[in-house]
């Protein structure tokens, strides 16, 4: 009678899923801020939004998202740099706008964190350190 292949392997080698047997707890990801500005579209996605509307007009019966993506990708690859230039320019403009709004967003976060730290304690850091040193002297 031949041995079954699963009986000959130890149990640990069968556990190949992520984190199996490591004993570490997985940490949760930080929640995303809904107020954070969204990243701008690349030149291809700017082109894709225009291409999608035209493709739907030309092919009203085609409901496949994959077909639209493949057609847009193949046409984008065949375009010259001069043909891509208007889409690249719009993407650059969107990127500049995004960077401005992101700087404003980050400055707002820094200001709100700064005001929260000021409210935290009336003691300065030097006073807190002095208290720790006084405790050490009492122990001696």
N, C-alpha and C positions, 0 to 999 in steps of 0.2 A: 504494500500500500504506500503510495507516494505521500510525502509530507506536504501540507499546504504551505504556500509561500508566506502567508500572513503569520503562521505560527512560528516560523523560524526567525523573524525579525523582532527585536525588542520593541516594547511599546513606545519608548521615547522617540525612536526614529520615524514612527508613523505620525507623530504630532509635528506637522510642518507649518501649522498656521502661525501667524504673526504673534509673537510674544508668548508662545506656549512654553511653560516651564521656567520662565525667567524670574518669576516671583516679584517683578516690579509692577507697581501700580501705574496705570496710564494717567497722565495729567490731562485735564480738560483744556481745550483751546480757549483763549480769551474771546469774549464776545465781541463781534464786530460792531463798530459804531455806525449807526444808520445815517448820521450826519456827515460822515467822511465823504468827500467828493469821489465820484467814480472815475476810473482811469479812462482816458480818451481812446477812441477807436483808432486802429492803425489804418494806413492808406488802403489796404486790401478791404477792410471792413467798410470803409466809406464807399469804395467802389461797389462792394457787395450789396449795400442797401439800394443803390440805384439799379444795379443789375437785376436784383430780385423782383423789383416792380415791373421792369421791362419783360423779364422772363415769364412772369405770371400773365402778362397781357398776351404774349406770343403763344404760350402753352397753358390755356386755362384748365385743361383736363389733367395736367400733371400735378399730383399732390405730394410727390416725393421730395423731401428736403434734401436728400442725398443727391438727387439729380440736379437740383439747382446749384448745390455746392460744387459738384464736379464740373458742371458747365462753366460756372464763374471762375473756378480755379484754372481750368484749361485756357480760358480766354485771357485771364490775367497774365498767365505765363507767356502767352504769345504777344502781348502788348509791348510796345517799345517804351523807353523811358519818357519820351515826349508825350505819349498817350497817357502815361501814368501820372504825369506832372500835376494836373489839377487835383487829383485825389491826394497826392503827397502834400500839396500845399494846404489843402483843407485839414489834413491830419496834423500838420505842423501847427496850424492856427489853433486847433482844438487842444493840442498838447501845451501850448503856451497859456491858454486860458485855464487849463487844468492846473498847471504849475502855480499860477497866480492864486487860484482858489485854495490850493493845497497849502500854500504859504500862509494865507489868511486863516485857514482852519487850524494849522499848527500853532500859529501865534495866539489864537484864541484859546487853545488847549494849554499853552504855556502860561497864559495869564490866569486862567482858572486854577491851574495847579499851584501857581505862586500865591494866590490869595488863600487857598486852602492850607498851605503850609504856614502862612502867617498866623492863621487862626488857631493852629494846633497847640502851641504852648507859649506861656508868657516868659518862661525862663530861656535865657540864651544858652547856646551850647557850652559856653565856658562855665556857666553856673551849674549845669548838669554835670560836667566833668569834675568840678570842685566838690560836689556832693559825693561823688564816687570816691574821690581821694580821701575825704573826711571819714568815710566808712572804713576804708582800708587802715587808716591810722588808729581807729578805735579798736580794731582787731588785734593790734600789736601789744 
